[in-house]
Amino acid sequence: MNIAALLSGGVDSSVVVHLLCEQGYKPTLFYIKIGMEGAEYMDCSAEEDIELSAATARKYGLSLEIVDLHKEYWENVATYAIGKIRQGLTPNPDVMCNKLIKFGCFEQRIGKEFDFTATGHYATTIQRDGKVWLGTAKDPVKDQTDFLAQIDYLQISKLMFPIGGLTKHEVREIADVAGLPSAKRKDSQGICFLGKINYNDFVRRFLGEREGVIVELETGKKLGTHHGYWFHTIGQRKGLGLSGGPWFVVKKDIQENIIYVSRGYGVETQYGNEFQMRDFHFITDNIWKGQDKEVDITFKIRHTPEFTKGKLIMKGDNQFHILSSEKLQGIAPGQFGVIYDKEARICVGSGEIIC
């Protein structure tokens, strides 16, 4: 097979290369470059990533090509993220980066010439009923299917996830034994490909600051000030600068630039047990086609190891209502609700949470 492998400079994608070579393949390696070097509002130099990726390529006698998708990223993913934030919503740029850049622009420009594209995502593919489905990973803590929940069938049918059947500990062990250049490197923390970006600095660069008040929802008492509703999201606890907490953001008034908060872990205003989604996207197909309009599912509303049990109620085309079996903290409009089958084995798709 003719395989393209995407490298990030991290241990996961390096182990992908090692495993493919062990199986007798000679993948062509690619590093996707997106960050804006030299920008004052972010620290996203790709030099170290490229250096480690090149070292991995040399170790296995493979070629490495740097693919610059900076323009495409900023025109698509960054524009999407800033637009949602301006509306007071909570976007997920990682989801859209995978859909539009990693497996979108890359596929259109380069990936189309290869049989498969291999990545270091913690996910699997499942063959069922003659189709390819996105499956969850062995390691629930590292599972990344929620970040892949907007890809389409063409994309999933061409993807390989060589480490999806391994735990993170096993991946680290393989890297150590193989002597990979990135074996000791820490996991990256940041927005998609942008590196060690400061989220508030990123938002401030595009939306600026505007002082508003922080109000206790139950009493209407003014507790402090903030620099703009766009720096805060529903369910947020840290970064409010309030004493006597814990305080949680429970509501935002976009027109008046007011942040409403509630105090305490058990306060009812923090929680809900249902939400609706719009524009639901099936990755492969509707696995409940022809079934009752109410089905048992598992789901996620943010990146966590746990899958929550619930019921999916289908209300016409792409109008889905979720009833959770337990209380949910911080349901944030704009985020993606990611839906799985009852066994949390197949990631069926996702939609944007609207309430």
C-alpha positions in Angstrom: 0.0 0.0 0.0 1.0 3.6 -0.7 0.7 5.3 2.7 1.0 8.9 3.8 1.8 9.4 7.5 1.2 12.7 9.2 3.9 13.7 11.7 3.6 16.3 14.5 6.9 15.8 16.2 5.2 14.1 19.1 5.6 10.5 20.4 2.3 9.2 19.0 2.9 10.0 15.4 6.5 8.8 15.6 5.3 5.4 16.9 2.9 5.3 14.0 5.9 5.5 11.7 7.7 2.8 13.7 4.8 0.4 13.6 4.2 0.9 9.8 7.9 0.2 9.1 7.8 -2.9 11.3 4.9 -4.2 9.1 7.0 -3.7 6.0 5.6 -0.4 4.8 7.6 2.6 3.7 5.3 5.5 4.3 5.9 9.0 2.9 6.0 11.4 5.8 4.3 14.8 6.0 4.4 17.6 8.5 1.5 20.1 8.2 2.6 23.6 9.1 0.0 26.1 10.2 1.2 28.4 12.9 2.2 32.0 12.2 5.8 32.3 13.3 6.8 35.7 14.6 3.3 36.7 15.6 3.3 38.5 19.0 0.1 36.9 20.3 1.2 33.3 20.0 4.2 31.1 20.6 3.8 28.5 17.8 7.2 28.1 16.3 7.3 24.8 14.4 11.1 24.4 14.5 11.2 21.8 17.3 8.3 19.9 15.8 10.0 19.8 12.3 13.4 18.9 13.8 12.0 15.9 15.7 9.9 14.8 12.6 13.0 15.0 10.4 15.0 13.0 13.0 12.3 10.3 12.9 12.4 10.3 9.1 16.1 9.9 9.0 16.0 7.0 11.5 13.9 5.0 9.1 15.3 6.3 5.9 12.1 8.0 4.8 11.4 11.3 3.2 9.7 14.2 5.0 7.8 16.9 3.2 6.6 20.1 5.0 3.1 21.1 3.8 2.2 24.7 4.4 -1.5 25.0 5.1 -1.3 28.3 7.0 -3.5 30.3 4.7 -6.2 27.6 4.5 -6.2 27.2 8.3 -6.7 30.9 9.0 -9.4 31.3 6.3 -11.4 28.3 7.5 -10.7 27.2 11.1 -9.6 30.5 12.7 -12.4 32.4 11.0 -14.9 29.8 12.2 -13.6 29.9 15.8 -13.6 33.7 16.1 -17.0 34.0 14.5 -18.5 31.6 17.1 -16.7 33.3 20.0 -18.1 36.7 18.8 -21.6 35.2 19.0 -21.0 34.1 22.6 -20.7 30.5 21.7 -18.1 27.9 22.5 -16.4 26.6 19.3 -14.1 23.5 19.0 -11.4 24.5 16.5 -9.7 21.0 16.9 -12.8 19.3 15.4 -12.9 21.7 12.4 -9.2 21.5 12.0 -9.4 17.7 11.5 -12.3 18.0 9.1 -11.2 20.9 7.0 -7.4 20.9 7.2 -5.8 17.6 8.3 -8.2 15.5 6.3 -9.7 18.2 4.0 -7.1 20.4 2.4 -4.3 17.9 2.9 -6.4 15.2 1.2 -7.3 17.4 -1.7 -3.7 18.5 -2.3 -1.7 15.4 -1.4 -3.6 12.6 0.3 -5.6 11.8 -2.8 -2.4 10.3 -4.3 -2.1 7.8 -1.6 -4.2 4.7 -0.7 -4.3 5.6 3.0 -3.3 8.4 5.4 -2.0 7.3 8.8 -2.2 9.5 11.9 -1.3 9.3 15.6 -4.9 9.8 16.7 -6.2 7.5 19.4 -9.1 6.0 17.4 -9.9 2.9 15.4 -11.8 1.9 12.2 -14.4 -0.8 12.2 -15.7 -2.7 9.2 -19.4 -3.5 9.5 -22.1 -4.1 6.9 -19.7 -3.5 4.1 -18.9 0.0 5.4 -16.1 1.7 7.5 -17.0 3.2 10.8 -15.1 5.4 13.3 -14.4 3.3 16.4 -13.3 4.3 19.8 -9.7 3.7 21.1 -8.5 1.1 23.6 -7.4 3.8 25.9 -10.5 5.7 27.1 -8.4 8.5 28.6 -6.7 9.3 25.3 -9.6 8.5 23.0 -9.8 11.3 20.4 -12.9 10.2 18.5 -14.7 13.4 19.7 -12.2 15.4 17.8 -12.9 13.4 14.6 -16.7 13.5 14.8 -17.1 15.9 11.9 -15.1 13.9 9.3 -17.0 12.4 6.4 -17.2 8.9 4.9 -14.5 9.5 2.3 -12.1 10.6 5.0 -12.8 7.8 7.4 -12.5 5.2 4.6 -9.0 6.4 3.9 -7.7 6.7 7.4 -5.4 4.4 9.4 -5.0 4.7 13.2 -2.1 2.4 14.0 -2.0 3.2 17.8 -5.7 3.1 18.4 -5.4 -0.4 19.8 -2.7 0.7 22.3 -2.7 2.5 25.6 -0.6 5.7 26.0 1.7 3.7 28.3 2.2 1.1 25.6 3.0 3.8 23.1 5.6 5.3 25.4 7.1 1.9 25.9 7.4 1.2 22.2 9.0 4.6 21.7 11.5 4.0 24.5 12.5 0.5 23.2 12.7 1.8 19.6 14.8 4.8 20.7 12.6 7.3 18.9 13.8 10.9 19.0 10.5 12.0 20.6 10.2 9.2 23.2 10.6 11.6 26.1 8.7 14.5 24.7 5.6 15.6 26.7 2.2 15.7 25.2 1.4 18.9 23.5 -1.3 21.3 24.9 -2.8 23.8 22.6 -5.3 24.6 19.9 -4.9 22.1 17.1 -1.7 22.8 15.3 -1.0 26.2 16.8 1.3 25.1 19.6 1.7 26.8 22.9 -0.8 29.5 22.1 -2.4 31.5 24.9 -6.1 31.3 24.3 -6.9 34.7 25.8 -4.1 36.3 23.8 -5.5 34.7 20.6 -9.0 35.9 21.3 -7.8 39.4 22.4 -5.9 39.8 19.1 -9.1 39.6 17.1 -11.9 40.8 19.5 -10.0 43.2 21.8 -11.3 43.9 25.3 -14.5 45.5 26.7 -15.1 45.8 30.4 -18.3 44.2 31.7 -19.7 43.1 35.0 -19.9 39.7 36.7 -23.2 39.2 38.4 -24.4 36.5 40.8 -27.4 35.0 39.0 -29.5 34.2 42.1 -29.1 37.6 43.8 -28.3 40.1 41.0 -25.3 41.2 43.1 -22.3 42.6 41.2 -19.2 40.6 42.2 -16.6 42.0 39.9 -15.7 42.9 36.3 -14.4 41.0 33.3 -12.7 42.1 30.0 -15.3 40.8 27.6 -17.8 37.9 27.4 -15.8 36.3 24.7 -13.1 35.3 27.1 -15.6 33.1 29.1 -17.6 30.0 28.4 -20.6 28.3 30.1 -19.3 26.0 32.8 -16.0 27.8 33.3 -14.6 27.9 36.8 -11.1 29.2 36.6 -10.0 32.7 35.6 -12.9 34.6 37.0 -10.8 36.3 39.8 -13.5 36.0 42.4 -13.0 35.0 46.0 -15.3 32.8 48.1 -15.9 30.3 45.4 -16.0 28.0 43.6 -17.8 30.2 41.1 -19.1 28.9 37.7 -20.2 30.8 34.6 -23.9 29.8 34.1 -25.2 32.4 31.7 -24.0 35.2 29.4 -25.8 38.4 28.2 -24.1 39.1 24.9 -25.9 42.4 24.2 -25.1 43.9 27.6 -21.7 42.1 28.0 -22.7 40.6 31.4 -21.4 37.3 32.8 -23.7 35.6 35.3 -22.2 33.2 37.8 -23.4 30.8 40.5 -21.4 29.6 43.6 -20.9 26.0 44.8 -20.5 22.6 43.2 -24.1 21.5 43.8 -26.0 24.6 42.6 -28.8 23.7 40.2 -28.1 26.5 37.7 -24.9 24.7 36.8 -26.6 21.6 35.6 -29.0 20.3 33.0 -30.0 16.9 31.7 -31.0 17.6 28.2 -29.9 19.6 25.1 -30.7 19.9 21.4 -28.4 19.8 18.4 -28.6 21.2 14.9 -26.9 20.3 11.7 -26.2 16.8 12.9 -23.5 15.1 10.8 -23.4 11.3 10.3 -19.8 10.2 9.6 -20.7 7.0 7.8 -24.5 6.5 8.1 -27.5 6.6 10.5 -27.1 3.3 12.4 -30.7 3.8 13.7 -32.3 4.1 10.3 -35.7 2.5 10.4 -35.7 2.2 14.2 -37.8 4.0 16.8 -37.4 7.7 17.0 -36.0 7.2 20.6 -32.8 5.1 21.0 -30.3 4.4 23.7 -26.9 6.0 23.1 -23.8 7.2 24.8 -22.4 10.7 24.2 -19.9 13.4 25.1 -20.3 17.2 25.3 -16.6 17.9 25.9 -13.3 16.0 25.8 -13.4 13.6 28.7 -12.6 9.9 29.3 -16.2 9.1 30.3 -19.1 8.3 28.0 -22.5 9.5 29.3 -25.5 7.3 28.8 -28.7 8.8 27.4 -31.4 8.7 24.9 -31.5 10.2 21.4 -34.8 11.6 20.2 -34.9 12.3 16.5 -37.2 15.2 15.6 -37.1 15.3 11.8 -34.1 15.9 9.6 -31.0 16.8 11.6 -33.0 17.9 14.7 -31.8 15.8 17.5 -32.7 16.0 21.2 -30.6 14.3 23.9 -31.8 13.2 27.3 -29.0 12.4 29.7 -29.1 9.7 32.3 -27.3 12.0 34.7 -26.9 15.7 35.3 -24.5 17.6 33.0 -22.4 20.4 34.2 -21.8 23.4 31.8 -23.8 22.6 28.7 -22.2 25.1 26.3 -24.0 26.2 23.1 -21.7 26.1 20.1 -19.8 23.0 21.3 -20.3 19.7 19.5 -22.5 17.0 21.0 -20.7 13.7 19.9 -23.0 10.7 19.7 -21.9 7.0 20.1 -23.8 3.7 20.0 -25.0 2.3 23.2 -21.8 0.3 23.8 -19.6 3.4 23.2 -17.9 1.5 20.4 -18.8 3.4 17.3 -18.7 7.2 17.0 -21.8 7.9 14.9 -21.4 11.7 14.4 -21.9 15.1 15.9 -24.1 18.2 15.9 -23.8 21.7 17.3 -25.4 22.2 20.7 -28.0 24.9 20.6 -29.4 24.7 24.2 
